């Protein structure tokens, strides 16, 4: 995907960086990369926000060994983009 952020990274590069930070439970990197208004659905369908996600990584409640992206969709909007992905993961959530 060719849309780039203010630092010149593509959306795919940013998503790859987020996945690496997720696997490492790198709280500082996740905090930088994830939007404050993040909302995602967990494996059980529960909606989770950024603060809860960071806390789960911080406490070890969430650990990823591997993440497979099954599908990515980008919806560009003015000055932003909404990124949807469907993934499979190996780890503890």
C-alpha contacts under 8 A as a table, 3 or more apart, distances in Angstrom:
res1	aa1	res2	aa2	distance
1	X	10	X	6.56
1	X	11	X	6.39
1	X	12	X	6.36
2	X	10	X	5.89
2	X	11	X	7.40
3	X	10	X	5.60
3	X	11	X	6.31
4	X	7	X	7.59
4	X	8	X	5.22
4	X	9	X	5.09
4	X	10	X	4.30
4	X	11	X	6.26
5	X	8	X	5.27
5	X	9	X	5.49
5	X	10	X	6.45
5	X	11	X	7.36
6	X	9	X	7.55
9	X	13	X	5.95
9	X	14	X	6.47
10	X	13	X	5.11
10	X	14	X	6.29
11	X	14	X	5.04
11	X	15	X	6.10
12	X	15	X	5.02
12	X	16	X	6.11
13	X	16	X	5.05
13	X	17	X	6.22
14	X	17	X	5.05
14	X	18	X	6.23
14	X	33	X	7.49
15	X	18	X	5.02
15	X	19	X	6.23
16	X	19	X	5.10
16	X	20	X	6.29
17	X	20	X	5.12
17	X	21	X	6.21
17	X	33	X	7.95
18	X	21	X	5.04
18	X	22	X	6.05
18	X	29	X	7.81
18	X	30	X	6.43
18	X	33	X	6.43
18	X	34	X	7.60
19	X	22	X	4.91
19	X	23	X	6.20
19	X	67	X	7.11
20	X	23	X	5.19
20	X	24	X	6.26
21	X	24	X	5.07
21	X	25	X	5.68
21	X	26	X	4.95
21	X	27	X	7.54
21	X	29	X	6.15
21	X	30	X	5.94
22	X	25	X	4.87
22	X	26	X	6.56
22	X	30	X	7.11
22	X	57	X	7.87
22	X	63	X	7.62
22	X	64	X	6.58
23	X	26	X	7.87
23	X	63	X	6.69
23	X	64	X	4.77
23	X	65	X	5.85
23	X	66	X	6.77
23	X	67	X	7.88
24	X	64	X	7.68
25	X	30	X	7.87
25	X	57	X	5.38
25	X	58	X	7.18
25	X	63	X	6.85
25	X	64	X	7.94
26	X	29	X	5.47
26	X	30	X	6.09
26	X	57	X	7.87
27	X	30	X	5.07
27	X	31	X	5.98
27	X	54	X	6.23
27	X	57	X	6.90
27	X	58	X	6.65
28	X	31	X	5.15
28	X	32	X	6.43
29	X	32	X	5.13
29	X	33	X	6.13
30	X	33	X	5.09
30	X	34	X	5.72
30	X	54	X	7.36
31	X	34	X	5.68
31	X	35	X	7.96
31	X	54	X	7.33
32	X	35	X	7.85
34	X	38	X	6.71
34	X	50	X	7.16
35	X	38	X	5.29
35	X	50	X	7.45
36	X	50	X	6.13
37	X	49	X	7.06
37	X	50	X	6.88
38	X	48	X	7.95
38	X	49	X	5.42
38	X	50	X	5.40
39	X	47	X	6.32
39	X	48	X	5.49
39	X	49	X	4.71
39	X	50	X	6.95
40	X	47	X	5.48
40	X	48	X	5.41
40	X	49	X	6.74
41	X	44	X	7.57
41	X	45	X	5.07
41	X	46	X	5.36
41	X	47	X	4.52
41	X	48	X	6.16
42	X	45	X	5.12
42	X	46	X	5.29
42	X	47	X	6.34
42	X	48	X	6.86
43	X	46	X	7.38
43	X	93	X	7.91
48	X	52	X	6.32
48	X	53	X	6.62
49	X	52	X	5.56
49	X	53	X	6.18
50	X	53	X	5.05
50	X	54	X	6.12
51	X	54	X	5.26
51	X	55	X	6.15
52	X	55	X	5.05
52	X	56	X	6.12
53	X	56	X	5.16
53	X	57	X	6.44
54	X	57	X	5.18
54	X	58	X	6.04
55	X	58	X	4.83
55	X	59	X	6.06
56	X	59	X	5.38
56	X	60	X	6.01
56	X	61	X	4.88
56	X	62	X	5.23
57	X	60	X	5.15
57	X	61	X	6.23
57	X	62	X	5.13
57	X	63	X	6.70
58	X	61	X	7.77
59	X	62	X	7.71
60	X	63	X	6.24
61	X	92	X	6.92
61	X	93	X	6.26
62	X	91	X	7.56
62	X	92	X	5.23
62	X	93	X	4.45
63	X	91	X	5.41
63	X	92	X	4.98
63	X	93	X	6.48
64	X	67	X	7.04
64	X	89	X	6.77
64	X	90	X	5.88
64	X	91	X	4.30
64	X	92	X	6.32
64	X	93	X	7.87
65	X	89	X	7.57
65	X	90	X	5.47
65	X	91	X	5.17
66	X	89	X	5.66
66	X	90	X	5.12
66	X	91	X	7.00
67	X	87	X	6.72
67	X	88	X	5.87
67	X	89	X	4.38
67	X	90	X	6.44
68	X	87	X	5.42
68	X	88	X	5.10
68	X	89	X	6.11
69	X	72	X	7.19
69	X	85	X	6.90
69	X	86	X	6.07
69	X	87	X	4.35
69	X	88	X	6.50
70	X	85	X	7.42
70	X	86	X	5.44
70	X	87	X	5.16
70	X	88	X	7.00
71	X	85	X	5.50
71	X	86	X	5.14
71	X	87	X	7.02
72	X	83	X	7.29
72	X	84	X	5.78
72	X	85	X	4.39
72	X	86	X	6.60
73	X	83	X	5.90
73	X	84	X	5.05
73	X	85	X	6.24
74	X	81	X	6.73
74	X	82	X	5.92
74	X	83	X	4.68
74	X	84	X	6.29
75	X	81	X	5.65
75	X	82	X	5.02
75	X	83	X	6.27
76	X	80	X	6.32
76	X	81	X	4.16
76	X	82	X	6.13
77	X	80	X	5.30
77	X	81	X	5.25
77	X	82	X	7.23
78	X	81	X	7.55
